Each structure stands twice: as structure tokens, then as C-alpha cells.
Amino acid sequence: MKTYRIYIYSLTTFLPTFIILIFFGMFGLSTLPKGLNQVLGYVLLASYMGFSTYIALKISTAIISIELNNQGFKHRWIKNFLFSREADIYLEWNQIQEYFFEDDRTYVKFQMRLPNNQRYRIYKQTIWSAKDDFDRFRSAFPRLIHNFEAAHEQDIVLGKTIYEEPGFRWILVVLSAGVVLLLVSAIVSGSNTTNVGTLGMLAAAVAFYWIKVSGKKN
């Protein structure tokens, strides 16, 4: 049996927590004296953004133990998400049809496809990543499943990530065209630096996903 202790996070918990913290933070910053030094104001804003991100990540983080043996895959909760008491998950090898690891900008997703189009997935965040066994699990899983599944009829195959799906490329084409047109229009019309900077960040995000798509083999 192989056991891995992993910190996972919930995007659906992180986003509302972060938004609430930012809302109260903006309200608090708006009450500061009007004559406050501008540089100090930016420092306070950046510090609070970092603090909010850290707190939101802490609240949206749980700890699990993944156990792999000849019978199957077990997900055991060591520390649940806040206000959550989910049951442990056990899957036999012949229930698992495919798997993949998908890297994004701020997290890595591990997903397995099950019968009836069900999914098992966990997210490992990479912003303030706690030390755990995730990298070891990721490295060993492809080899171990073929060792363990030898006694079963089900073949577990490597699935496609979203970046390898044809539809994702078309979405990127449309987004790229829209961002470029908006950016050119903002520059030509002499929009303020904030608008141009925001569109520039959007362009950088789209470029990131083009790099991800280009790095995948068809």
C-alpha cells in the first residue's frame, strides 16, 4: 500500500471568501484620511491584497490522505473544508476509466473519470503551497496504477486535459481577437493608463493559455 498526505483547496470556497475580504478591505481603506501619502496608500492596498489572499487560501484548504493498494483508491479526510463534513471516498480500480493532471496558473488539478460520466477531482494550489506528498503522488501514480490494476480487467488510460480539447482552441481564438481589438481601440482612442493596463493583463493571460495549448501534443 502507498499513502500520500496532500493539501487540497476549494475554488468555490476561495473566491467568495476573497471577494468578501476585499469588499471590507476597500471599505476600510476608503475611511483613511484624504491627505494620506499616495505611496503609503499603495503599500497598504498591496499588503491587504496579500493578506486577503493568504487568509482566503487558509480557509479554503483541506488535508487528505490518498491510499493506493491492490483493491483500489481511497481518499480519506484528515481535515475537512470549513463547515464541511464530507465522507471518505473509496473507488475500486475497475471503476476508474481515465485520469489526468492539469496545470493552471495557480493550481494543479487531478481528475479521474468514473462510470456514468462521474468525476473525481482535487485541486492543489500553487500560490502559497504547503509542503506535502503531492509531487511524489503525481510522479508515482501512472506507474502504480498499472501495477495495481494488473489483477483487474479495467484499463486506466491517460485522459485529455482542457488544453488538449479542440473546442478550447476556438475559444482562445475568439478571446484573442476580442482582447486585441479592445487593446488597439483603447490605445488609439487615448484611454487612460488603467484601462490599457487592464487590457494588457488580459492579453497576457490569454497568451499564457496559448503557451499551454502549444505545449500539448495533438
PEFENSUL-V243587 format. One record per run of one state. SS is the DSSP state (H for helix, E for strand, C for the rest). FROM is the first residue (numbers start at 1). TO is the last residue. If there is no record, write none. Layout:
SS FROM TO
SS FROM TO
This chain:
C 1 1
E 2 9
C 10 10
H 11 30
C 31 37
H 38 59
C 60 60
E 61 68
C 69 71
E 72 79
C 80 88
E 89 92
H 93 95
E 96 103
C 104 106
E 107 114
H 115 117
C 118 118
E 119 125
C 126 133
H 134 151
C 152 156
E 157 158
C 159 161
H 162 164
C 165 165
H 166 188
C 189 192
H 193 214
C 215 218
